[in-house]
C-alpha cells in the first residue's frame, strides 16, 4: 500500500467532494483571498462540482448585502430559496437573483417581509 497525503486522505474519507475556485472579485474588493461556501448535494461527478462551484462564485465571490422587501401575500414558501427581484430602489438590476434567509408574515397574512442576501 502506498502512502497518501493526509489532506488527500481526508478528502477521500469526507462525505462530500469539494471544488475550489479563485476569484479576482474577492481580492479586487480588498477582501480576504478566499470565500468559503459549502453545499452538500447529490453531485457525483467532478465536472458537475466545478460547474456548481462556478455558480456559487457568481454570488458568493463578491461583497454581499442584506436587504428587506415586503411582498404581497403569505410567502413562507420562499424561505431558503433563490428568487429574482426587480426593484428600482436599492440598486437592484432587473431580475437580480437573491437568496431568501428570513420570512416574517404579517399577522393578517396580507404581506410578508422577506430578508434576502444579494451580491453587490
N, C-alpha and C positions, 0 to 999 in steps of 0.2 A: 504494500500500500504506500503510495507516495504522499508526502506532506502537502497540506493545503494551507494557504494563508489563512490566518484566524478570521480576518474580516470577511473573506470569501466564504469560509465555512459558516459563519453566522448568517450570511446572505442565503446560502443554500438551505439552512435549517429554518429560516423565518417562514411565517405563514404567507408572506407577500413578496412579490417581485418589486424592485424599486428601480426607478429611472431618474437620472439626473439631467438637468438642462441648465446651461449657463444663460444669464440674462444681462444684456447691456443696459436694459431699462433700470434694473436694480442699482447698478453702480452709477449710472447716469444721474439718478436722483440722490446720490450720496448715501444710499442705504448700505447695509451690510452685504457682503458678497453673495450670500445665499438666502433664499426664501424657502422654508421647508413646508411642504404640503404632503399630506399622506391620505390617500383614499384607498380603502380596500374594495376591490371589485372582482368580478369573475373573469378579468382579463388573464388569458393564459399564454399569449404569445408576446415575445419581447417587442416586436414591431408595434403591436397594439398598445403596449405600455408606453412606448416612446411617443405615439400619437396622443395618448391621454396626457402625458407629461407636457407636450406642446400646448394642448388645450388649457391645462391648468395654468401654465406660464403666461398665457394671454391675459389672465385675470390677476393671478397672484404675483406675477413678476413686476408689478408696479405698485406705487403707493395706493392705499385703499381709503375710501371714505364711507362712513356710516350715515345713512340718511333715513328719514321717516316720511312715509307717504300715507295719506288717508284715502282709502278706496271704497267705493260703494259696496254694500252687502257684507255678509258674514263670510270672510275668506280665510278661515283657519286652514283650509286645504293647501294654501300656498306655503306654509311653513316648511323650510328645508328645501325648497325648490328654486331653480334658476328660472327667472321670468324676464321679460323685456318690459321696460318702462319708457314711455315717451312723455317728457315734461319739459316745458320751456324754461323752467326755473332750475336752479342748482347745477347748471352746466351740463345737463343731460343731452346726449345726441339722440336722434330719433331711433327708437327701438334699442336702447342700450341694455345689455344684459346685466342683471343684478341677482344677488343671492339673498333670499329671504331668511333672516336669522331670528325674527320675532314677529308675532302677531298678537294684537290686542283688539278683540271685537268690542264695539260699543255695547253698553247694556241693552239698548233697544234693538241691536242687530242691524241697524241701518248702515253702519260703516265699520271698517276695520282699519286699524292703524298698523302698517307694515314697517318693520325696521329692516333695512336692506344694506348690503355691502356692495360697493361698486368700485371698479378701478378708476383712478383719476386719469 
